């Protein structure tokens, strides 16, 4: 194909042809977040187009938030895709599921979590794990999940009875049964990927800390942090065939606030929040956290 100067219409068509091909590679997972694209010369040779066509195709993909680092002298990299309504915080179950889906586009996935029962995390993983398990979505090379929950022997402020029966430990017993239930589910969900040879390396570890979580934190791949508050509410719950009136915390529908140290970063405060969240998590994980007893 000749590289003579094309007309405006044909140049636009050539730009779209290059952009469509690269977009398909990104959306399919062939090119993952952080991967570098071929050089402009390599793209010119592959698609048999002028440099100006390649540059316009890269600029178009940048405008769609699929590429980062365009025009900086080196090949651009694949960016984390933006969520259409990322400006407003959304319920934890919805926001976390979407962010996990994006996080699993990376080659090596890390999930560092501080929460009360791991219920939201387990539910949010399902829409991403299912396509991997059925072969519809490309699997990462490794998954490392580290989860902090309240220690089973810690005296927690919440949950507790709404009455003054301080010596009644049934609310805490119920809590830790829920923690163990969801932790087992998390272990099974992720380790099943390794047992089926879908993900070569999978590590899942749950540790307890003697703290009452009043907020939940998710740090994904060390570049995204999501934080939400637990609201303390009176509830009627059933435990071992008896009803209890307790002060409990609900987090599944709590709004999650998103911070990014990657292409979605709004300013230096975003990146600083992610960095400090990771450091805070590490400080707990490496100091007072101990393995949580989970019985299979």
C-alpha positions in Angstrom: 0.0 0.0 0.0 1.4 3.4 -0.9 2.0 6.0 1.8 1.1 9.0 -0.4 -0.7 11.8 1.3 -4.3 10.6 1.9 -7.5 12.7 1.7 -9.2 13.9 4.9 -11.9 11.2 4.5 -9.5 8.4 3.9 -7.2 9.6 6.7 -10.0 9.5 9.1 -10.9 6.0 7.9 -7.3 4.9 8.3 -7.2 6.4 11.8 -10.3 4.6 12.8 -9.0 1.3 11.4 -5.8 1.5 13.5 -7.8 2.7 16.6 -10.4 -0.1 16.2 -7.7 -2.7 16.1 -5.8 -1.4 19.1 -9.1 -0.9 21.0 -10.1 -4.5 20.4 -6.7 -5.7 21.8 -7.2 -3.6 24.9 -10.9 -4.5 25.5 -10.2 -8.2 25.0 -7.3 -8.2 27.5 -4.6 -9.0 24.9 -3.1 -5.6 26.0 -3.5 -5.1 29.8 -3.3 -2.0 32.0 0.4 -1.0 32.2 1.4 -2.8 29.0 3.3 -0.7 26.5 2.0 -0.4 22.9 4.4 -1.0 20.0 6.4 2.0 18.8 4.9 4.3 16.3 7.2 2.9 13.6 6.1 -0.6 14.4 2.4 0.5 14.1 3.2 2.3 10.8 4.7 -0.9 9.4 2.0 -3.2 10.7 -0.9 -1.1 9.4 0.9 0.4 6.4 0.0 4.0 7.3 1.7 7.3 7.8 2.9 8.5 11.2 0.2 11.1 11.3 -2.5 8.4 11.1 -0.9 6.5 14.0 -0.6 9.6 16.1 -4.3 10.5 15.5 -5.3 6.9 16.4 -3.4 7.1 19.7 -4.9 10.5 20.5 -8.3 9.1 19.9 -7.7 6.2 22.3 -6.3 8.6 24.8 -9.5 10.7 24.6 -11.4 7.5 25.5 -9.1 7.0 28.6 -7.7 3.7 27.2 -4.2 5.0 26.9 -1.8 7.0 29.1 1.5 8.7 28.3 0.6 9.6 24.7 3.0 12.1 23.2 5.7 11.8 25.9 8.5 10.4 23.6 8.0 6.7 24.5 5.3 4.3 23.5 2.0 4.9 25.5 0.7 2.4 28.0 -2.7 0.9 28.5 -4.6 2.9 31.1 -7.2 1.8 33.6 -10.6 2.3 32.0 -12.7 5.1 33.6 -16.2 4.3 34.9 -18.8 6.5 33.3 -20.3 7.7 36.6 -17.1 7.7 38.6 -17.7 11.3 39.8 -20.3 10.3 42.4 -19.7 7.6 45.1 -21.8 4.5 44.5 -22.9 1.7 46.8 -20.1 -0.6 47.9 -21.4 -3.7 46.2 -21.7 -1.9 42.9 -18.5 0.2 43.0 -16.3 -2.6 44.2 -17.5 -5.1 41.6 -16.7 -2.7 38.8 -13.3 -1.7 40.2 -12.4 -5.4 40.7 -13.3 -6.1 37.2 -10.9 -3.5 36.0 -8.2 -4.6 38.5 -8.3 -8.1 37.1 -7.1 -6.8 33.8 -3.7 -6.6 35.3 -1.2 -9.4 35.0 -0.7 -9.6 38.7 -3.7 -8.8 40.9 -3.4 -7.8 44.6 -6.3 -7.2 46.9 -5.6 -5.7 50.3 -8.7 -5.4 52.4 -9.8 -4.3 55.9 -13.4 -5.0 56.6 -15.8 -6.5 59.1 -16.9 -9.8 57.5 -15.6 -9.9 53.9 -19.2 -10.3 52.6 -19.0 -7.3 50.2 -15.7 -8.5 48.8 -16.9 -12.1 48.2 -20.0 -10.9 46.4 -18.1 -8.3 44.4 -15.7 -10.9 43.1 -18.4 -13.1 41.6 -19.1 -11.1 38.3 -15.3 -11.2 37.5 -14.6 -14.7 38.6 -17.4 -16.4 36.6 -16.1 -15.3 33.1 -12.6 -16.4 34.1 -13.9 -19.8 35.3 -15.8 -20.3 32.0 -13.0 -19.2 29.8 -14.8 -16.1 28.6 -12.3 -13.7 30.1 -8.5 -13.9 30.1 -7.2 -14.8 33.6 -4.4 -13.0 35.4 -1.1 -14.7 36.1 -1.4 -14.3 39.8 -3.9 -13.3 42.5 -2.8 -12.3 46.0 -5.5 -11.5 48.5 -4.7 -10.3 52.0 -7.7 -9.6 54.3 -7.9 -8.1 57.7 -10.9 -8.8 60.0 -11.6 -8.4 63.7 -9.8 -10.9 65.9 -12.1 -13.6 67.3 -10.8 -13.0 70.8 -11.0 -9.2 70.7 -13.5 -7.2 72.8 -15.3 -5.2 70.1 -17.5 -2.2 70.5 -19.8 -3.4 67.8 -21.9 -5.5 67.4 -23.6 -5.6 70.8 -27.1 -5.8 72.3 -29.1 -2.7 72.5 -29.7 -3.5 76.1 -27.1 -3.2 78.8 -26.3 -6.9 78.9 -22.5 -6.4 78.6 -21.8 -10.0 79.4 -23.9 -11.4 76.6 -21.4 -12.4 73.8 -24.0 -13.8 71.4 -23.6 -10.8 69.0 -19.9 -11.4 68.8 -20.3 -15.1 68.3 -22.7 -14.4 65.4 -20.2 -11.9 63.9 -17.3 -14.4 63.9 -19.5 -17.1 62.5 -20.2 -14.8 59.6 -16.6 -13.9 59.2 -15.6 -17.5 59.0 -18.4 -18.3 56.5 -17.4 -15.5 54.1 -13.7 -16.2 54.6 -14.2 -19.8 53.6 -16.2 -18.7 50.6 -13.4 -16.3 49.6 -10.7 -19.1 49.9 -12.8 -21.5 47.9 -13.6 -19.0 45.1 -10.0 -17.9 44.5 -8.2 -21.1 45.2 -10.6 -22.9 42.8 -9.0 -20.9 40.0 -5.6 -22.3 40.9 -6.9 -25.9 41.3 -8.5 -25.7 37.8 -5.2 -24.4 36.4 -6.8 -21.1 35.3 -4.6 -18.9 37.5 -1.1 -20.3 38.1 -0.5 -18.5 41.4 -3.1 -17.8 44.0 -2.5 -16.7 47.6 -5.4 -16.0 50.0 -4.6 -15.1 53.7 -7.0 -13.8 56.4 -5.6 -12.2 59.5 -7.3 -10.8 62.6 -6.6 -7.5 64.3 -8.0 -6.4 67.7 -9.9 -3.5 66.2 -13.5 -2.5 65.7 -13.7 -1.5 62.0 -15.7 1.7 61.6 -14.8 1.9 57.9 -13.9 -0.5 55.2 -10.8 -0.2 52.9 -9.9 -1.9 49.7 -6.5 -1.3 48.0 -6.5 -2.8 44.5 -3.1 -3.5 42.8 -1.5 -0.9 44.9 -2.9 1.8 42.7 -6.6 2.2 43.6 -8.1 2.7 47.1 -11.8 2.6 48.0 -13.0 3.6 51.4 -16.5 3.6 52.9 -18.0 4.1 56.4 -19.9 1.6 58.4 -23.1 3.0 59.8 -24.2 1.8 63.3 -27.9 0.9 63.3 -30.3 -1.0 65.6 -31.4 -4.3 64.1 -33.4 -7.3 64.9 -31.4 -10.4 64.0 -31.9 -14.1 64.4 -29.2 -16.2 66.0 -29.6 -19.9 66.9 -33.4 -19.7 66.7 -33.6 -16.6 68.9 -34.2 -13.0 68.0 -31.8 -10.4 69.3 -32.0 -6.6 69.3 -28.4 -5.4 68.5 -26.4 -2.4 67.3 -24.9 -3.6 64.1 -23.0 -2.2 61.2 -24.1 -2.4 57.5 -21.6 -1.9 54.7 -23.0 -3.5 51.5 -24.8 -0.4 50.5 -22.4 2.1 52.0 -21.0 4.5 49.4 -17.4 3.9 48.5 -15.1 6.8 47.8 -12.6 6.1 45.1 -9.0 7.3 45.0 -6.4 6.6 42.2 -2.7 6.8 41.9 -3.0 5.8 38.2 -4.4 7.4 35.1 -7.7 8.3 36.9 -5.9 10.3 39.6 -7.5 13.7 39.9 -4.6 15.3 41.8 -1.6 14.6 44.1 -4.0 14.1 47.0 -5.5 11.1 45.3 -2.1 9.5 44.9 -1.2 10.4 48.4 -4.3 8.8 49.8 -3.6 5.5 48.0 0.0 5.5 49.2 -0.9 6.2 52.8 -3.7 3.6 52.7 -1.3 1.0 51.5 1.2 2.0 54.2 -1.5 1.9 56.9 -2.6 -1.6 55.8 1.0 -2.8 55.8 1.6 -1.5 59.3 -1.4 -3.5 60.6 -0.5 -6.6 58.6 3.1 -6.8 59.7 2.6 -5.8 63.4 -0.6 -6.8 65.4 -2.3 -9.0 62.8 -2.4 -12.7 63.5 -3.7 -15.6 61.3 -7.5 -16.0 61.6 -8.6 -19.5 62.5 -10.7 -20.8 59.6 -12.0 -24.4 59.8 -12.8 -26.2 56.5 
